[in-house]
């Protein structure tokens, strides 16, 4: 959902240098001999001048020809929460235990929620203690071959489950973690997919002697 470009000439308040420009919503980051991080108000009046992406304070980044407009569009149209979570129209999506009315309302603008016993593309499962992962074990067989699970859990010092505990529990059920996403101000979401079975190594066929037997005299 972000963007990255190398060989960008940055003209910042602290100086000028070549570096790497990154768009990691909601932050625009420049890493070179001089560095800068911009977000919020700093990006409000972003504009394009030729091949330059220009901020309201005069900071500018010179990109390859034709790229500045694309960067402007990406920054002015940041991905929504559903985009970050990979929710696409037509998917079979199931929510188990996630009691976030705003999230449910968002989902219903893109997919039709309901009950499903197979072919689930995305499962959102709330987890507050280790016993909640027993439900994930029940859902395993209902996931589509490329289906994914988002474990939605409270974040912060007072969280009942630590990330390490979630990772250990879900990996133990045969999943691998692929992504983490900010779900809300109080919760985070960790994405898992089924671990691929190791490919079987074909054993060489036993050698045979196809020559006919000689008749014995």
N, C-alpha and C positions, 0 to 999 in steps of 0.2 A: 504494500500500500504506500510505501515511501518512495523516495527517489534518491539517486546518488550520482555525482558527476566528479571526475578527477580532472586535473589540469585547469581548474577555474581560477581566474585572476580576481582576487578580492581586494577591494579598496575600503578599508575599515577606518574608524576613527583613530585606531592605534597604529596604523600603517598599512602597507600594501604587501601582498605576497601571493604566490601561487599555492593552491591547496585543494582540498576536497570539500564539496558542498553536499550536504545531506538534508533531506526533508524527512524528518521523523515526527509525524504529527503528534503534538502541535508545535514542534520546534524546528526551526531552520538553523542548521549548524554549519559553521565553516571551520575547517581544521587546516592550518598552514603555519607559517612562521608567526603569523598573527592569527588569533582565533576569536570567534564570536558565536553567541547563541541568542537567537531572536524568537520571540513568540508573542502572542496576544496583541497588545497595542502596537508593538514594533512592526507588525505585519499588516496593519490595518489599511495603509495607503500604498501598498506594494504596487509597482508599475513596471512597465518594460520600456526601455529606450534602446532601440537597435538590438544588439545581442546582450544587453545588460539587464539584469534584474535589480531594480533600485528600491531601496527602503526609504521611508519617510525622512529619516535622519541623514540621507545622502549616501549611506553605505551602498555599495554596488558590487555585483558579481558578474563577471564577463564569462558567458557560456559559449559553447559551440554554436555555430550559425543555426538558427531555427529552433533552438532549445528554450530560449527565455520565455516565449509564450506558453510553452508546455508546462514549464515550472510554475508560471503565474496561475495557470488554470488548476494545477494540482493543489497549490497552496490555498487558493480561494475556494476550492471544492474538496475539503478534507473528507476522508472516508467516514461513513457513519459507523455506529457500533455494530450494526448488522453486517456491514461490509467487512469490518475487521474480524468478525466471527465466522465469515464465510457463508452466510445465509443467502441462498439464491432462490428465486422463484421456481416453483415446481418441486422443491426438495420435500422429503418426508422428514418432518421435525417433531421431536417429542420433548416435552418438558416434564421433569420429575422433581418436584419439591422446590423449584425456584419460585419464590413468592415475591416477585417484583412486577407490580402492575404495569409500570411504564415499559418494562422489557416485553411483557406479554403483548401489550398494545402495539409495540414496534413490530414484533414478529407477525402479528396478524395483518399488518399492512403488506407483507411480502409472501407469506406462506399460509396455508390452511392448517391450523393446529387440530390435532385429533389423536385418537388412539391408534397405535400400529403394533403389530406383532412380528413384522418382518420388514426388511428393506429400509431400515431407518438410516437416513443420511447423516443427521445430526441429533445427538442426544444431549440435552442440558440437564445435568444432575447436580442437585444441591448436596453439599456434604458439610455436616457440622461435627460429626464424630466418626470414628473408624467403622462403626456398625453400618453406616450409610453405604459403604462400599459393597455390602451384601446385595443391595439393589442393583448395583452395576453388574455383578456376577449374573443376576437374573436376566439382564438386558443383553448380555453378550451375543447370544444366538440370534437376536432380532436385528442386529446391525447389518447394513448392506456391506458388501465386500470392501468398499472404500469408505465406509461410514466412519464417523469420528465422534468422540465423546468430549464434551466440555464439562469439566468439574468446576462448579461455581462455589467458591468458599470465601469466608470472611477473611479480610486481610488486616494487618496491623498487629501490635503487641498483644492485644487481647483476644486474638483469634484462637478458637478452640483447637484448630488443626494447623500445624506448621506445614509449609510447602514440602519439607523433607518427608513428613509422614504421609502426605498425599501421594507423592511420587513413589514411595516404597510400597504403599498399598495397591496402587493401580498397576504399577509394573509387575507386582506379584500376581496379577490376574491375567498377565499375558499382553499388556499394552506397552507402548512406547510413547513418551511425551514428545510433542513436536512444536508447541508454541504456548506462549503465555500472553494474556490480553487483559487490559484494565476493563473490568466489567461495569463497575460503578464506583462511587466514592468510598463505599464500604467493602466491596467484594472484588475479587480477582477471578479469572477463569483460566484453567490449564487445559490444553487440548491434548487428547490421546488418540492413537489409532492402534488397531490390532497389530501385534508383532508378526512379521512375516515368517512363515515356517522356512527353515533352511532348505535350500534346494538339495534334493537327493543326488548324490554322485553316482552316475551309472557305473556299474561294475563291468569290467571287460568280460566278454563272452569266453567261456572256456575253450581252449584250443582243441580242435578235433582233427583227426586224420581221416580225410575223405577218400583216401586211396583204397581200392577194393582189396579184400583179403585174398591172398594167394591160396589156391587149393592145395592142400597137402596131398602128396602122392601116397 
